[in-house]
Amino acid sequence: MTQQVVPTYGFHAPLGNSDLSVSAERVIAALKAEGSGVLTEIDGQATMKSPLGIPCAHPSQSQGLLQG
């Protein structure tokens, strides 16, 4: 029997109890301070709705796109 291996690239950092827009601003500012930045922003709900013409079934589905 073979074992399934899940890739573990990436990282996780707690951002406190702030809402998503505040957390995004904090992350973008921290990246800028390090000389880096964000190349693009993707609206997960709009991206999923576009090809299907229906909204995501549950808000956590679009949040998963952000959490990786």
Residue pairs with C-beta under 8 A, 6 or more apart in sequence:
10 68
15 23
15 26
15 27
16 23
18 26
20 63
20 66
28 37
28 38
31 37
31 38
42 65
44 56
44 61
44 62
44 63
44 65
44 66
45 55
45 56
45 62
47 65
48 55
48 56
48 61
48 62
49 55
49 56
56 62
